[in-house]
Amino acid sequence: MSAVARIPEPEAGALSADVTVIGETAYVTVIPLDEQGELPDGIEAQSEVVIDALAAELSRVGAGLGDVAHLTIYLRDLGQNRPVFNEVYARRFGATVPVRCAVGVAELARPAMLVELTAIAAVPLS
């Protein structure tokens, strides 16, 4: 088995691939940056943007949100942010929901970040 990784742009300062595919499985990590590379304000907007980013990364390898088998959600302030994230998540994932784990964290990579996602997804056969 060989791995295929989509490496982020060097100026982004990331030390990780955005998505790595090994065999028929994609491993993805995304943060809530919009199309302009900006971090929106508030948990609802960040939840929408981070799920958009996940969908975009998965589409690059031929997968979609319905192919996600496991999702880890890193949230600042579980008590306040989890209910809002859950509303966005339920609407965006619909009836096809992956196994998931929500983890409360003290901080994320950027001071204003409220959510980050890692996912494991099946890559459909061509």
N, C-alpha and C positions, 0 to 999 in steps of 0.2 A: 504494500500500500504506500502511495506517496501522498504527500500533503500539498495542497495548493493554497497559498495565502494571498489575499489582496492587501498589500502594504499601504498604509496611509501616506499622504504627502509628507515629505521630510520636514517642511516648515511647520507642520502641525505639532511637532514635538512629541508625537506618540512613540511609544516603545513597543507597540503591539500591532498585529494585523487587525483589520476591521472584521475580516471573516476568513476562517481557515476551513478547507474542505479536506476531509480524510475519508477515502472511500466514498460512501453515499451519505455522509453526515457532515453538516455544516456547524461550525462553532462560531458564534457571533457575539461581539460586545459593542454596544452603542450608547452614546450620550446624547442629551437633548439639544443638539445644535440645529437651528433651522437652515434653510437653503442658502442664506447669506452668511452662515457660520456664526450666527448670534445665538446666545442663550436667552430664550424668552423668560418673562417673569411669571412666577406662580406655578403651582403644581399641575393645574389642569392643562395649561399651555405646554409645559414641559412633558407631560404625559402624552399628549397628542404628538408632539414633535419626536419624542423618543420612539414611539411606535411607528411613526412614519419612517424614521431612520432604520429601524429594524426591518420593515417591509422592503425598503430600498436595497439594503445590503443583501437580504435574502433573494431578491429578484435578480441581483447580479450573478447568482449561482444557480438560477432556475428554480428557486423555491419561493414559498410565500408564507404568510402568517398561519395558514392551515397546515403547514408542514412542521411547525414547531412542536417538538415533543416535550421540551423542558425549558422553563423560563425562570430565571432568578431576577428578582426585582430588588434593587438596593434603594432604600428610601431614607431620607432624612426625616425625622419626626414621624414614626409609624402611626401614632395616634391621630395626628392631624392629616397627614398626606395619604395614608393608605385608602381611606374611604373614597377620596377624590380619584386616585389612580384607579381603583376598582371600577368606578363608573365608566371611565374612559376605556379601560381594558375590556369590560363586558360588552360595550358597544362595538369596539374594534375587532375583537376576536369572535364575537357571536357564540354560536353553539359549539364551535370547535375550539375547546380550551385545552391548553397543554397542562401537564403537571407543572406546578409552580411553587416557588418558595420566596417569601418576602423577608428581607433582612433589613433591620434598622441599623443605620450607620451614623456615626457622629459627624462625618464629613465625607465629601466626594472630591474628585480631582479639581474642581473649580469651586470657589466659595459659594456661589449662588446656585449651584446644581442641587436639585432636590431629588432626582431620580436617575438611575443608570440601569441598563438591562444587559444580561448575558443570556444567550439562548443556544439550545441544541436543536437542530432541525434536520429532517430527512431531505436529501436532495433527490428529487424524482429522476428516474432513469431517463436518458434522452431517447 
